[in-house]
Amino acid sequence: MRKKINERATAMELRKGGKHDFIRKLILEGFFDSPVTTAAVVTRIRERFGKRLKPNHVQTYMQKFMAGDMIHGVKVTGVQGNYWVVASVPKKKALLLINKANHGLIDENDIFSDKLVKKLSKNFATEFDDLKHNFGRSGTCTAFLLRKILEKLIYISFAKHRVETKLEDRSKAGGLVGLETMINIASSEKVRGIPFLTPKTAKEIKGVKFLGDSAAHNPLINVDMKTITPQLPFIITAYEELAKKL
């Protein structure tokens, strides 16, 4: 898709030396391959072409490229104006890139889709409220909460299909197996031929489990948000797969 964006931009009939032409050149140069702020666009045009573009005019000039499916804007909670990125980068990935570049900037409601939050709100209202207060501020608390949500979501999804007994630890009366075993069971247990967690997802979320375990049980370690960010696409996928079983 990135190649097609370049082809569309190149084919546009624009006045040479105009503001639209400047933005097109930045697209072709890869400036928008990662999310950038309106201020960054203004600065780069001044640096690259020696021309001034007012911040409140950027949205107007971007509309032509948005209509052509070359650029889209990404709104971040608490930040004035949009981030701009090529259309080949979906919103979720753009938000994760922004979070990686700006430690603590992204609100957890920007990371999880509205559909997922709504689906889980009945059983996870407290966890999401706690996450809202800690996401981007405390990596240790965030890691623990992400782990807790995963463990609780596995159990509730199993209970929904009346197979929660498969998560019981037979060596402990009333106890449950550990999260790692839960993940393994979830990847093998199926409903209408589809596992609770796909094997690939089950493998990838082991990193979140490790960080959550470190947050909960290792008194010498504080988890940094920067170590959590790369794990977010996997934990989001896991939540979405399990939510389909609710």
Backbone bond lengths (Angstrom), bond angles and torsions (degrees), N, CA, C in turn:
res aa  C-N    CA-C-N  psi(-1)  N-CA   C-N-CA  omega(-1)  CA-C   N-CA-C  phi
1 M - - - 1.463 - - 1.520 111.36 -
2 R 1.342 115.96 -32.04 1.472 118.59 -179.31 1.523 110.77 -61.80
3 K 1.330 117.35 -38.56 1.458 121.79 179.10 1.526 110.59 -63.72
4 K 1.338 116.35 -39.92 1.465 120.65 179.57 1.525 111.35 -65.79
5 I 1.327 115.75 -35.12 1.464 119.62 178.02 1.524 110.04 -62.35
6 N 1.328 116.56 -43.82 1.468 120.42 177.23 1.524 111.37 -62.10
7 E 1.325 115.24 -39.52 1.463 119.35 179.97 1.525 110.83 -65.47
8 R 1.334 116.79 -41.76 1.467 120.47 178.20 1.524 111.15 -64.67
9 A 1.329 115.43 -43.13 1.464 119.37 -179.74 1.523 111.28 -63.53
10 T 1.323 116.31 -42.48 1.469 120.94 -179.45 1.516 111.22 -64.83
11 A 1.332 116.83 -34.78 1.472 121.07 -176.62 1.523 113.48 -78.60
12 M 1.313 117.99 -11.16 1.472 120.26 -178.28 1.522 111.35 -67.22
13 E 1.316 116.05 138.44 1.461 121.69 176.43 1.524 108.58 -91.25
14 L 1.313 115.61 101.68 1.456 122.00 -176.17 1.518 110.42 -126.68
15 R 1.322 115.08 151.17 1.471 119.56 178.06 1.524 109.54 -69.16
16 K 1.314 116.78 123.28 1.448 121.17 -179.81 1.523 110.46 -61.71
17 G 1.310 115.67 130.69 1.458 120.67 -179.22 1.509 114.10 84.38
18 G 1.338 116.93 4.07 1.461 120.65 177.71 1.518 111.40 -88.47
19 K 1.318 116.51 171.32 1.469 120.92 -177.63 1.538 111.58 -62.70
20 H 1.335 116.66 -39.38 1.468 118.87 177.47 1.531 110.68 -62.90
21 D 1.309 116.43 -37.78 1.461 120.91 179.70 1.528 110.55 -64.80
22 F 1.324 116.71 -37.45 1.465 120.26 178.15 1.535 110.52 -62.23
23 I 1.338 115.06 -45.11 1.466 119.01 -179.22 1.521 110.28 -65.13
24 R 1.340 116.59 -40.00 1.465 119.46 177.74 1.530 110.73 -58.94
25 K 1.308 116.91 -43.94 1.463 119.93 -179.44 1.523 111.14 -63.11
26 L 1.323 116.46 -36.97 1.461 119.78 177.74 1.531 111.21 -66.53
27 I 1.331 116.22 -36.57 1.470 120.15 175.94 1.521 109.91 -61.44
28 L 1.327 116.11 -48.14 1.463 121.08 -177.45 1.527 112.06 -66.13
29 E 1.329 116.43 -28.55 1.465 121.11 179.60 1.526 112.35 -82.54
30 G 1.352 117.02 -6.86 1.465 120.64 178.33 1.514 114.52 88.46
31 F 1.320 117.30 11.62 1.466 120.50 -177.88 1.527 111.89 -60.42
32 F 1.331 116.87 -34.20 1.459 121.09 -176.61 1.528 113.30 -96.24
33 D 1.324 117.90 13.40 1.466 119.95 179.54 1.522 111.73 -68.17
34 S 1.327 116.88 -23.62 1.462 123.29 170.82 1.523 107.30 -120.36
35 P 1.334 118.12 150.68 1.467 120.52 -176.74 1.530 112.78 -59.79
36 V 1.324 116.31 135.08 1.464 122.22 178.12 1.521 109.23 -131.43
37 T 1.314 116.66 149.53 1.454 121.23 179.89 1.519 111.11 -79.50
38 T 1.320 115.15 166.00 1.461 120.69 175.02 1.518 109.96 -59.19
39 A 1.320 116.61 -41.05 1.469 120.42 179.34 1.517 110.87 -61.31
40 A 1.336 116.68 -38.24 1.464 120.74 179.71 1.526 110.73 -66.70
41 V 1.328 116.99 -35.91 1.473 121.29 177.49 1.519 109.75 -64.10
42 V 1.329 115.92 -46.32 1.467 120.86 179.73 1.527 110.70 -60.27
43 T 1.316 115.88 -45.56 1.466 120.78 -179.15 1.525 111.54 -63.63
44 R 1.328 116.19 -44.04 1.467 119.29 -177.37 1.522 112.17 -66.68
45 I 1.326 117.85 -37.54 1.467 120.91 177.49 1.525 110.02 -64.41
46 R 1.323 116.26 -39.37 1.466 119.58 177.98 1.531 110.51 -66.38
47 E 1.339 116.16 -41.85 1.465 120.45 179.80 1.525 112.17 -68.87
48 R 1.316 115.90 -42.34 1.465 121.15 -172.63 1.521 113.12 -81.69
49 F 1.347 116.44 -37.32 1.462 119.62 -173.22 1.528 113.88 -121.11
50 G 1.331 116.53 -5.28 1.463 119.74 179.35 1.508 113.43 69.35
51 K 1.321 117.68 23.77 1.463 122.30 -178.46 1.524 110.02 -118.63
52 R 1.313 115.90 151.11 1.457 121.37 -179.43 1.526 109.79 -100.75
53 L 1.317 115.35 135.73 1.461 121.89 175.71 1.523 107.18 -130.23
54 K 1.331 116.34 123.83 1.451 120.15 -178.43 1.540 110.17 -69.21
55 P 1.326 117.56 137.22 1.469 120.64 -178.78 1.525 113.80 -52.86
56 N 1.344 116.71 -39.67 1.467 119.34 -178.00 1.527 113.14 -74.48
57 H 1.352 116.88 -3.72 1.463 120.76 177.01 1.526 112.09 -98.40
58 V 1.338 116.50 -12.31 1.464 120.20 -176.71 1.523 111.35 -59.85
59 Q 1.352 116.18 -45.52 1.468 120.00 -179.90 1.523 110.68 -57.10
60 T 1.328 117.33 -40.69 1.465 121.38 -179.21 1.520 111.12 -62.59
61 Y 1.331 116.93 -45.66 1.464 120.17 -178.73 1.525 111.89 -72.02
62 M 1.321 116.96 -26.58 1.457 120.36 179.49 1.528 112.77 -72.86
63 Q 1.332 117.23 -23.32 1.461 120.52 -173.88 1.521 112.93 -56.80
64 K 1.315 117.24 -38.00 1.462 120.73 -179.99 1.536 110.86 -62.72
65 F 1.320 115.89 -38.46 1.458 120.55 -179.03 1.531 111.32 -79.25
66 M 1.324 116.25 -29.13 1.463 120.61 175.13 1.526 109.83 -68.94
67 A 1.323 116.34 -42.55 1.464 121.00 179.01 1.525 111.32 -63.94
68 G 1.331 116.47 -28.30 1.456 121.04 179.70 1.517 113.64 -91.33
69 D 1.348 116.99 11.26 1.470 122.58 179.00 1.526 112.38 56.80
70 M 1.316 115.95 40.54 1.463 120.66 177.20 1.522 111.90 -108.43
71 I 1.329 116.30 -33.88 1.462 123.27 -177.56 1.520 108.38 -132.70
72 H 1.325 117.32 146.85 1.467 119.30 168.28 1.514 109.54 -138.57
73 G 1.322 114.76 154.08 1.452 120.77 179.54 1.515 110.30 -93.06
74 V 1.325 116.50 146.27 1.465 122.52 178.83 1.521 108.06 -125.04
75 K 1.316 116.37 119.57 1.461 121.62 -179.32 1.516 110.04 -91.68
76 V 1.309 116.03 132.64 1.461 122.64 178.86 1.523 108.73 -114.97
77 T 1.311 115.73 129.98 1.459 120.95 -179.74 1.532 111.44 -54.63
78 G 1.326 115.89 129.86 1.463 120.66 177.00 1.512 114.83 83.55
79 V 1.335 117.93 -0.75 1.461 121.47 -179.84 1.527 108.96 -114.64
80 Q 1.317 115.63 127.36 1.457 119.74 -179.39 1.528 110.52 -74.78
81 G 1.314 117.04 134.39 1.458 121.24 179.59 1.516 112.06 82.79
82 N 1.320 115.40 176.51 1.457 121.65 -178.13 1.522 112.37 -98.09
83 Y 1.321 114.60 160.43 1.455 122.39 159.04 1.528 104.77 -93.60
84 W 1.338 116.76 148.77 1.457 121.69 -179.40 1.519 109.81 -119.68
85 V 1.341 115.82 135.16 1.459 119.95 -177.69 1.531 108.65 -152.23
86 V 1.334 116.69 153.82 1.464 119.90 179.51 1.524 110.18 -60.97
87 A 1.324 116.16 149.59 1.458 121.96 -174.48 1.517 113.19 -65.19
88 S 1.328 117.76 -17.65 1.468 120.76 179.26 1.521 112.19 -73.05
89 V 1.330 117.46 -12.82 1.467 121.98 177.07 1.529 108.05 -99.31
90 P 1.339 119.08 108.42 1.466 120.90 -178.40 1.520 112.02 -64.58
91 K 1.310 115.72 160.22 1.465 121.41 -175.19 1.521 112.48 -56.35
92 K 1.339 116.49 -44.99 1.465 119.64 -176.98 1.529 110.85 -60.14
93 K 1.331 116.47 -44.72 1.463 119.87 179.58 1.517 110.13 -66.35
94 A 1.342 116.53 -39.07 1.464 120.33 179.46 1.528 110.59 -60.21
95 L 1.325 116.54 -42.97 1.460 120.51 179.84 1.522 111.85 -63.63
96 L 1.326 116.10 -39.06 1.465 119.42 178.02 1.525 111.10 -66.87
97 L 1.329 116.90 -37.30 1.463 120.48 177.05 1.529 110.55 -65.54
98 I 1.325 115.77 -39.77 1.472 120.31 178.68 1.527 109.74 -64.81
99 N 1.328 115.69 -42.63 1.461 119.63 -179.97 1.527 111.25 -63.55
100 K 1.329 116.60 -37.99 1.459 120.92 179.71 1.525 110.85 -66.33
101 A 1.333 115.78 -38.31 1.462 120.16 -178.35 1.525 112.77 -79.50
102 N 1.341 116.27 -24.50 1.461 120.98 -176.43 1.517 109.14 -129.69
103 H 1.295 116.02 82.68 1.460 122.98 -175.48 1.528 111.77 -48.67
104 G 1.357 115.65 120.45 1.454 119.89 175.49 1.504 114.90 84.55
105 L 1.333 119.35 8.09 1.453 120.87 -175.02 1.525 112.49 -82.00
106 I 1.322 117.46 -36.10 1.456 121.24 -169.79 1.517 112.06 -84.93
107 D 1.315 116.13 135.44 1.450 123.19 173.95 1.527 108.09 -79.96
108 E 1.334 117.31 146.20 1.461 119.12 -177.17 1.517 112.40 -62.94
109 N 1.352 116.99 -24.78 1.461 119.49 178.45 1.517 112.03 -71.88
110 D 1.339 117.23 -17.17 1.457 120.44 173.91 1.526 110.54 -79.53
111 I 1.320 116.33 -29.18 1.457 120.91 -177.50 1.525 111.20 -76.76
112 F 1.321 117.48 -48.32 1.457 121.60 -179.41 1.517 110.44 -88.60
113 S 1.309 117.32 137.61 1.456 121.40 -179.25 1.527 110.26 -66.11
114 D 1.329 116.07 153.37 1.465 120.68 178.30 1.523 110.51 -59.27
115 K 1.338 116.30 -36.14 1.462 121.09 -179.62 1.521 111.15 -63.47
116 L 1.344 116.59 -42.30 1.462 120.39 -179.53 1.517 110.90 -68.94
117 V 1.325 117.19 -44.96 1.465 121.19 -179.81 1.529 110.20 -60.38
118 K 1.326 116.23 -42.68 1.469 120.51 178.97 1.517 111.00 -63.95
119 K 1.332 116.23 -39.63 1.464 121.56 -178.93 1.528 111.17 -64.55
120 L 1.329 116.05 -36.41 1.460 120.52 -175.20 1.530 113.88 -97.06
121 S 1.315 117.05 -6.97 1.470 120.61 -171.33 1.527 113.59 -59.64
122 K 1.323 117.90 -33.11 1.461 120.60 -177.32 1.523 111.68 -63.95
123 N 1.320 116.76 -44.45 1.466 120.71 -175.13 1.522 114.52 -98.62
124 F 1.340 116.55 -12.11 1.460 119.24 -173.41 1.530 113.18 -126.97
125 A 1.322 117.05 24.91 1.457 120.65 -178.21 1.528 111.73 -58.84
126 T 1.331 116.62 -43.30 1.463 120.70 -178.89 1.523 111.05 -66.55
127 E 1.335 116.92 -43.31 1.464 120.92 -179.12 1.529 111.64 -64.05
128 F 1.328 116.04 -42.33 1.463 118.71 179.89 1.529 111.32 -70.03
129 D 1.322 116.20 -32.87 1.466 119.23 176.74 1.523 110.01 -66.99
130 D 1.335 117.01 -42.55 1.470 121.26 177.02 1.528 110.58 -64.14
131 L 1.338 115.32 -39.44 1.460 119.68 179.97 1.522 110.90 -63.96
132 K 1.333 115.79 -36.37 1.464 120.47 179.60 1.522 111.13 -60.84
133 H 1.321 116.08 -36.53 1.467 120.64 -178.29 1.533 112.18 -78.72
134 N 1.329 117.37 -23.12 1.464 120.28 -172.45 1.517 115.52 -110.75
135 F 1.334 117.44 -22.42 1.461 120.70 -176.40 1.531 110.36 -61.81
136 G 1.321 115.86 125.49 1.457 120.06 -179.46 1.512 113.97 84.05
137 R 1.330 116.78 -10.22 1.460 120.61 -179.05 1.537 110.75 -109.43
138 S 1.310 115.40 -43.38 1.460 119.97 179.99 1.520 109.65 -130.75
139 G 1.330 116.42 109.63 1.453 120.29 177.74 1.510 112.01 -65.14
140 T 1.327 116.63 -36.39 1.461 120.98 -179.37 1.527 111.00 -63.22
141 C 1.328 116.39 -48.19 1.464 120.32 179.21 1.532 111.28 -66.05
142 T 1.332 116.24 -39.57 1.466 120.78 179.82 1.522 110.93 -63.05
143 A 1.328 117.00 -45.57 1.464 121.42 179.66 1.528 110.78 -60.73
144 F 1.338 116.22 -43.14 1.463 120.10 179.18 1.525 111.35 -62.85
145 L 1.334 116.77 -43.28 1.463 120.89 -178.13 1.522 112.10 -68.15
146 L 1.330 117.25 -40.68 1.464 120.32 178.04 1.522 110.18 -61.67
147 R 1.333 115.47 -39.83 1.460 120.24 178.18 1.519 110.53 -66.13
148 K 1.330 117.24 -44.94 1.458 121.40 -178.54 1.530 111.19 -61.59
149 I 1.333 116.04 -44.17 1.464 120.21 179.30 1.528 110.28 -60.17
150 L 1.327 116.17 -43.03 1.469 120.31 179.80 1.526 110.69 -60.43
151 E 1.322 116.11 -49.07 1.470 120.71 -177.79 1.526 110.81 -62.89
152 K 1.306 116.10 -44.94 1.469 120.98 -179.59 1.525 110.76 -66.23
153 L 1.327 117.06 -38.41 1.460 121.49 -178.71 1.524 111.49 -67.29
154 I 1.331 116.43 -37.81 1.464 119.52 176.12 1.532 109.63 -61.59
155 Y 1.331 115.61 -47.25 1.468 118.93 -177.68 1.528 111.48 -63.07
156 I 1.343 117.23 -46.77 1.466 120.13 -177.27 1.526 111.43 -65.06
157 S 1.332 116.17 -39.33 1.466 118.88 179.47 1.532 110.95 -66.13
158 F 1.337 117.07 -35.49 1.467 120.40 176.19 1.531 110.05 -68.33
159 A 1.324 115.79 -41.99 1.463 119.84 -179.73 1.528 111.21 -63.81
160 K 1.322 116.11 -34.45 1.465 120.90 178.72 1.524 110.61 -58.72
161 H 1.322 116.10 -32.92 1.464 120.85 -179.25 1.535 111.97 -104.80
162 R 1.344 115.59 13.22 1.460 123.37 174.31 1.531 112.99 59.21
163 V 1.294 115.47 38.58 1.469 119.80 176.44 1.530 110.73 -124.06
164 E 1.337 116.20 20.78 1.471 120.09 -177.14 1.525 112.42 -63.87
165 T 1.331 117.84 -21.20 1.464 120.48 179.38 1.531 111.29 -63.29
166 K 1.312 117.18 -21.08 1.465 120.66 179.26 1.526 111.34 -71.65
167 L 1.332 116.61 -10.96 1.462 121.41 178.84 1.532 111.49 -99.00
168 E 1.321 116.97 0.42 1.464 120.30 -177.96 1.524 111.15 -75.96
169 D 1.313 114.57 142.32 1.464 121.09 174.61 1.527 107.15 -91.75
170 R 1.319 117.25 108.22 1.455 121.50 -174.38 1.521 113.34 -69.00
171 S 1.337 115.75 -13.31 1.465 118.55 178.66 1.525 111.93 -86.74
172 K 1.336 116.36 -8.47 1.455 120.91 -179.39 1.520 109.08 -131.33
173 A 1.284 117.14 120.61 1.464 120.94 -179.35 1.528 110.21 -61.81
174 G 1.319 116.34 119.88 1.456 120.74 178.61 1.513 114.60 77.52
175 G 1.330 117.24 2.40 1.460 120.38 -177.95 1.517 112.69 -91.09
176 L 1.319 115.09 166.60 1.460 121.87 178.86 1.528 109.79 -117.86
177 V 1.307 116.45 155.52 1.455 120.68 176.29 1.527 109.16 -68.21
178 G 1.319 116.69 163.91 1.455 121.10 179.11 1.522 112.09 -69.08
179 L 1.309 116.29 167.02 1.460 120.90 -175.33 1.521 112.01 -62.15
180 E 1.328 117.20 -39.75 1.458 118.61 -179.48 1.524 111.36 -60.35
181 T 1.331 116.13 -42.09 1.461 120.14 177.18 1.520 110.59 -67.12
182 M 1.334 116.65 -38.53 1.465 120.65 176.52 1.528 110.77 -57.19
183 I 1.333 115.52 -45.33 1.469 120.61 -178.85 1.525 109.99 -62.33
184 N 1.326 116.05 -42.81 1.469 119.93 179.84 1.527 111.24 -64.04
185 I 1.329 116.19 -41.56 1.472 120.05 178.65 1.527 110.06 -65.53
186 A 1.338 115.65 -41.37 1.468 120.21 -178.96 1.527 112.04 -63.62
187 S 1.321 116.46 -27.41 1.464 119.43 -179.90 1.527 112.32 -82.43
188 S 1.334 116.45 -15.55 1.465 119.90 -179.49 1.533 112.55 -106.62
189 E 1.323 116.76 -28.82 1.462 121.18 179.17 1.529 109.85 -75.13
190 K 1.320 116.64 132.62 1.467 120.34 -174.94 1.528 112.51 -124.01
191 V 1.319 114.21 150.65 1.454 122.01 172.24 1.525 106.75 -122.91
192 R 1.304 115.88 118.08 1.466 121.92 -175.20 1.530 111.51 51.53
193 G 1.333 114.74 42.21 1.456 120.94 175.15 1.514 115.82 82.19
194 I 1.338 117.50 -0.85 1.468 121.29 -178.60 1.524 109.59 -114.63
195 P 1.335 118.89 125.10 1.475 120.93 -178.55 1.527 112.03 -69.59
196 F 1.323 115.12 155.43 1.464 119.76 176.33 1.534 109.78 -59.90
197 L 1.319 115.94 -40.77 1.459 122.53 175.33 1.526 108.14 -129.40
198 T 1.318 118.31 133.16 1.457 119.40 175.91 1.529 108.27 -67.75
199 P 1.320 118.02 149.41 1.466 120.94 -179.52 1.535 113.03 -54.10
200 K 1.319 117.26 -38.53 1.468 120.08 -179.65 1.523 110.89 -64.77
201 T 1.347 116.27 -44.77 1.463 120.06 178.57 1.517 110.54 -63.70
202 A 1.328 116.58 -43.16 1.465 121.11 179.69 1.528 110.75 -57.99
203 K 1.300 116.40 -38.59 1.469 120.74 179.83 1.527 110.70 -69.16
204 E 1.334 116.10 -42.81 1.468 120.26 -174.14 1.528 113.48 -71.57
205 I 1.340 117.71 -29.24 1.469 118.90 -175.85 1.520 112.75 -81.96
206 K 1.320 117.58 2.28 1.465 119.23 176.47 1.535 110.65 -61.57
207 G 1.340 116.64 -28.13 1.459 120.27 178.35 1.517 111.80 -65.21
208 V 1.317 117.08 -39.57 1.465 121.51 177.84 1.523 109.84 -66.75
209 K 1.316 116.27 -40.56 1.470 119.88 176.91 1.524 110.39 -59.23
210 F 1.334 116.50 -45.28 1.465 120.69 -178.86 1.533 110.78 -60.81
211 L 1.348 116.40 -45.47 1.464 119.57 179.83 1.520 111.13 -65.23
212 G 1.338 116.33 -39.38 1.463 119.58 178.10 1.514 112.08 -65.67
213 D 1.318 115.86 -39.90 1.468 119.99 176.88 1.529 110.95 -63.68
214 S 1.328 115.54 -41.42 1.469 120.00 179.02 1.524 110.67 -62.17
215 A 1.341 115.62 -42.23 1.462 120.34 -179.80 1.527 111.19 -64.33
216 A 1.335 116.18 -37.81 1.467 120.01 -174.83 1.523 113.90 -85.35
217 H 1.343 117.12 -31.90 1.464 119.14 -167.97 1.529 116.33 -122.91
218 N 1.322 117.46 -11.89 1.465 118.70 -178.23 1.536 109.81 -102.72
219 P 1.333 117.78 103.48 1.470 120.38 -175.88 1.527 113.30 -70.28
220 L 1.321 117.61 -11.80 1.463 120.54 -177.27 1.530 112.86 -95.88
221 I 1.336 116.88 -4.98 1.456 120.70 -173.32 1.519 112.25 -118.42
222 N 1.327 116.41 135.78 1.459 123.29 168.18 1.532 107.00 -113.72
223 V 1.321 117.08 127.71 1.459 121.41 -177.15 1.520 109.74 -81.22
224 D 1.317 116.15 130.51 1.463 122.14 179.24 1.520 109.47 -90.05
225 M 1.331 117.25 140.03 1.465 121.03 177.93 1.524 111.44 -56.61
226 K 1.329 116.46 -30.12 1.462 119.46 -178.58 1.526 111.96 -64.69
227 T 1.328 116.96 -26.16 1.460 119.50 177.60 1.526 111.39 -82.90
228 I 1.331 116.55 -20.08 1.464 120.91 179.62 1.526 111.31 -80.98
229 T 1.329 116.71 -38.69 1.467 121.56 -174.26 1.528 113.81 -50.47
230 P 1.347 119.93 -47.00 1.475 118.60 -179.47 1.525 113.79 -64.48
231 Q 1.347 116.34 -19.35 1.461 120.65 -178.12 1.529 112.82 -87.40
232 L 1.326 117.35 -13.51 1.461 120.58 -173.30 1.527 114.37 -60.64
233 P 1.333 120.14 -42.30 1.479 118.11 178.97 1.525 112.50 -58.36
234 F 1.335 117.04 -33.92 1.463 120.44 -178.11 1.527 111.74 -74.98
235 I 1.332 116.78 -41.95 1.458 119.35 -179.65 1.520 110.57 -69.63
236 I 1.333 117.41 -35.48 1.461 120.88 176.87 1.530 109.77 -63.02
237 T 1.330 116.12 -44.18 1.465 120.65 178.54 1.520 110.67 -61.27
238 A 1.322 116.60 -41.95 1.472 120.63 179.14 1.526 110.85 -62.38
239 Y 1.328 116.48 -45.79 1.467 120.02 178.52 1.531 110.58 -59.27
240 E 1.326 116.04 -43.33 1.471 120.07 -177.92 1.518 111.43 -66.33
241 E 1.336 117.15 -39.39 1.469 119.40 178.17 1.518 111.10 -65.06
242 L 1.323 116.81 -43.15 1.465 120.58 -179.41 1.524 111.33 -70.18
243 A 1.334 116.30 -35.92 1.473 119.99 -179.08 1.518 111.59 -62.75
244 K 1.323 117.23 -27.38 1.460 120.35 178.67 1.527 111.63 -67.06
245 K 1.322 116.28 -17.92 1.469 120.20 -179.30 1.539 112.40 -91.91
246 L 1.335 116.06 -2.12 1.473 119.03 -179.35 1.522 111.04 -83.49
